[in-house]
Amino acid sequence: MTLVALLSLLALSTVAGSAQDNIKSQTKLGTDYLLGRGVEQDRDQGFKLIRGAAEKGEAGAQRILGNLYEYGVGAPINLKESAKWRRKAAGQGDGKAARALAQMYLTGQGVSNDKSLAFLWMRRAAEQGDPEGQAALGDMYEVGSGVSKNPEQAAAWYKQAANQGHVGAQFAYGEACASGSGVDRNITQALKWLTLAVNAGYGVAADEALAALKNKATPGEIAEGTKIAEAWKLETGQ
């Protein structure tokens, strides 16, 4: 490659990067107007800015625009438009948008009621690292919604979400470890995850499950479960 060609390529890359930064700045400004963050709240102006960034292909703006159409912020509620923009964002790897689209297919809002498509989009969300999507995918494998029941897959996705601090998944994975559903039965691991769910305030179900498990566990298992739960909190800062 000649020096002139290289310089031309670098210049084009710089321009493209600058344009992308401008679109992201537009998305941020639109969000600021929507929330009244640092500026006087103006939902109409926020909607226009977000819509403009979405039309330029910014995935975050596309996801936000989908949310705005769902809730009627800055524009009338339009679930078909909501699904359209979430699909665009999800197609660019936005996990939150993929999860929201999956939930629309589960309920048939703005799209057909299609559990198979709901599963496919939820799996996309989970694979993008979205903890809510991972937990929901675990639920789908657990009950066989849009896919055949698979306790091993359910437990695997619950574990991934649990490790990201998803409290519902911590409870579900703790229950799986206690019963041996999809994983080898492991009382100390069950105690660990149920303890974390209880400490995070999951609710009565976790409180009762932990109490019942402690009644069956040995003092050594209880001590070890508590110890590794504390170690996880220190390691993750959660």
Legacy VTK file of the C-alpha trace (Angstrom):
# vtk DataFile Version 3.0
C-alpha trace
ASCII
DATASET POLYDATA
POINTS 238 float
0.000 0.000 0.000
1.342 3.411 -0.940
1.769 6.158 1.642
-0.979 8.201 -0.019
-3.411 5.271 0.082
-2.573 4.579 3.717
-3.133 8.200 4.705
-6.446 8.214 2.850
-7.542 5.060 4.675
-6.579 6.533 8.044
-8.483 9.714 7.248
-11.607 7.725 6.357
-11.313 5.740 9.598
-11.017 8.942 11.594
-14.077 10.443 9.907
-16.084 7.254 10.490
-15.049 7.158 14.142
-15.934 10.814 14.597
-19.360 10.295 13.010
-20.038 7.347 15.306
-19.034 9.407 18.337
-21.415 12.152 17.211
-24.295 9.687 16.945
-23.582 8.338 20.432
-23.459 11.912 21.730
-26.830 12.520 20.094
-28.213 9.448 21.870
-26.874 10.693 25.191
-28.334 14.161 24.655
-31.684 12.659 23.729
-31.638 10.611 26.924
-30.734 13.723 28.913
-33.787 15.532 27.518
-36.015 12.548 28.260
-34.852 12.395 31.885
-34.247 16.108 32.496
-30.637 15.289 33.289
-28.590 18.494 33.122
-31.181 20.127 30.853
-34.821 21.077 31.173
-36.889 17.955 30.578
-38.373 17.886 27.080
-39.639 14.482 26.040
-40.582 15.601 22.540
-37.055 16.869 21.883
-35.601 13.760 23.485
-37.706 11.548 21.248
-36.611 13.443 18.110
-32.933 13.109 19.003
-33.245 9.411 19.833
-35.209 8.749 16.659
-32.572 10.553 14.604
-29.743 8.536 16.133
-31.721 5.315 15.660
-32.253 6.078 11.977
-28.503 6.543 11.654
-28.023 3.002 12.957
-27.009 3.516 16.596
-28.040 0.323 18.405
-28.508 1.927 21.817
-30.804 4.560 20.325
-32.756 1.885 18.489
-33.329 0.007 21.748
-34.377 3.180 23.559
-36.697 4.121 20.692
-38.341 0.714 21.006
-38.916 1.422 24.699
-40.352 4.871 23.957
-42.852 3.418 21.500
-43.867 0.727 23.994
-44.633 3.208 26.761
-45.816 6.129 24.650
-43.072 8.570 25.621
-42.693 11.374 23.056
-45.006 9.542 20.672
-48.217 7.500 20.862
-47.889 3.876 21.945
-47.062 1.758 18.899
-46.066 -1.812 19.693
-45.312 -2.702 16.078
-42.822 0.170 15.890
-41.441 -0.898 19.253
-40.801 -4.411 17.950
-39.314 -3.054 14.714
-36.686 -0.932 16.461
-35.874 -3.563 19.059
-35.307 -6.048 16.256
-32.887 -3.643 14.585
-30.967 -3.136 17.830
-30.962 -6.850 18.643
-29.636 -7.562 15.162
-26.616 -5.444 16.069
-25.962 -7.453 19.229
-27.874 -5.427 21.812
-28.781 -8.031 24.439
-31.346 -5.891 26.255
-33.213 -5.258 23.013
-33.160 -8.970 22.180
-34.624 -9.768 25.609
-37.369 -7.154 25.225
-38.226 -8.518 21.779
-38.328 -12.067 23.150
-40.763 -10.966 25.832
-42.982 -9.426 23.138
-43.089 -12.756 21.315
-43.958 -14.503 24.585
-46.959 -12.244 25.145
-47.918 -11.558 21.522
-47.688 -7.789 21.967
-46.864 -6.015 18.709
-45.831 -9.317 17.151
-47.279 -12.805 16.805
-47.456 -14.979 19.906
-44.576 -17.298 19.066
-42.688 -19.107 21.810
-40.140 -20.532 19.383
-39.137 -17.054 18.208
-39.221 -15.880 21.822
-36.717 -18.607 22.661
-34.430 -17.698 19.762
-34.316 -14.016 20.733
-33.930 -14.808 24.437
-31.009 -17.068 23.616
-29.472 -14.219 21.634
-29.881 -11.948 24.679
-28.324 -14.566 26.942
-25.398 -15.124 24.599
-24.761 -11.357 24.616
-24.287 -11.596 28.396
-27.577 -10.027 29.503
-28.235 -11.485 32.990
-32.000 -10.981 32.762
-31.937 -12.807 29.443
-29.816 -15.611 30.885
-32.213 -16.089 33.795
-35.241 -15.996 31.495
-33.598 -18.512 29.157
-33.029 -20.752 32.159
-36.745 -20.512 32.921
-37.616 -21.428 29.344
-35.424 -24.527 29.473
-36.820 -25.361 32.912
-40.469 -25.431 31.838
-40.022 -26.213 28.133
-41.270 -22.913 26.728
-40.336 -22.623 23.044
-37.847 -25.449 23.462
-37.760 -28.959 24.888
-37.249 -29.170 28.635
-33.568 -29.392 29.471
-32.608 -29.218 33.168
-28.891 -29.160 32.334
-29.251 -26.111 30.099
-31.559 -24.465 32.619
-29.000 -24.889 35.377
-26.142 -23.710 33.162
-27.915 -20.452 32.282
-29.094 -19.905 35.846
-25.476 -20.229 36.955
-24.268 -17.653 34.436
-26.925 -15.165 35.533
-26.301 -15.949 39.207
-22.616 -15.174 38.792
-23.610 -11.747 37.460
-25.653 -11.082 40.588
-29.139 -11.904 39.303
-30.977 -12.713 42.527
-33.732 -14.819 40.958
-31.120 -16.928 39.201
-29.177 -17.312 42.449
-32.311 -18.753 44.026
-33.044 -20.994 41.030
-29.467 -22.282 40.814
-29.386 -22.865 44.574
-32.548 -24.942 44.254
-30.992 -26.889 41.367
-27.890 -27.638 43.437
-30.043 -28.724 46.378
-32.150 -31.123 44.312
-29.585 -32.198 41.735
-31.715 -30.887 38.867
-29.433 -30.479 35.864
-26.288 -30.489 38.045
-24.698 -32.813 40.555
-26.354 -32.414 43.943
-24.112 -30.191 46.059
-25.335 -29.023 49.459
-22.584 -26.470 50.078
-23.148 -24.852 46.672
-26.889 -24.837 47.329
-26.301 -23.171 50.689
-24.017 -20.618 49.051
-26.487 -19.518 46.390
-29.545 -19.615 48.619
-27.690 -17.575 51.236
-26.817 -14.983 48.598
-30.433 -14.870 47.407
-31.694 -14.421 50.974
-29.136 -11.705 51.738
-30.170 -9.866 48.568
-33.780 -9.896 49.698
-35.247 -12.355 47.200
-38.160 -13.100 49.484
-40.035 -15.757 51.388
-39.344 -18.580 48.921
-35.594 -18.213 49.397
-35.930 -17.814 53.171
-37.939 -21.023 53.428
-35.699 -22.968 51.057
-32.560 -21.986 52.963
-34.121 -22.798 56.336
-35.262 -26.211 55.076
-31.845 -26.985 53.632
-30.063 -25.989 56.831
-32.265 -28.405 58.761
-30.873 -31.230 56.624
-27.255 -30.044 56.317
-24.410 -30.792 58.687
-22.785 -27.997 60.712
-19.712 -28.346 58.499
-21.749 -27.920 55.313
-23.502 -24.871 56.734
-20.206 -23.279 57.742
-18.667 -24.012 54.326
-21.707 -22.680 52.478
-21.603 -19.443 54.473
-17.868 -19.132 53.909
-18.011 -19.484 50.134
-20.994 -17.122 49.922
-18.965 -14.444 51.704
-15.955 -15.166 49.496
-18.111 -14.693 46.382
-19.366 -11.336 47.662
-15.824 -10.143 48.350
-14.564 -11.357 44.995
-17.355 -9.785 42.961
-18.011 -6.725 45.093
-21.732 -7.494 45.094
LINES 1 239
238 0 1 2 3 4 5 6 7 8 9 10 11 12 13 14 15 16 17 18 19 20 21 22 23 24 25 26 27 28 29 30 31 32 33 34 35 36 37 38 39 40 41 42 43 44 45 46 47 48 49 50 51 52 53 54 55 56 57 58 59 60 61 62 63 64 65 66 67 68 69 70 71 72 73 74 75 76 77 78 79 80 81 82 83 84 85 86 87 88 89 90 91 92 93 94 95 96 97 98 99 100 101 102 103 104 105 106 107 108 109 110 111 112 113 114 115 116 117 118 119 120 121 122 123 124 125 126 127 128 129 130 131 132 133 134 135 136 137 138 139 140 141 142 143 144 145 146 147 148 149 150 151 152 153 154 155 156 157 158 159 160 161 162 163 164 165 166 167 168 169 170 171 172 173 174 175 176 177 178 179 180 181 182 183 184 185 186 187 188 189 190 191 192 193 194 195 196 197 198 199 200 201 202 203 204 205 206 207 208 209 210 211 212 213 214 215 216 217 218 219 220 221 222 223 224 225 226 227 228 229 230 231 232 233 234 235 236 237
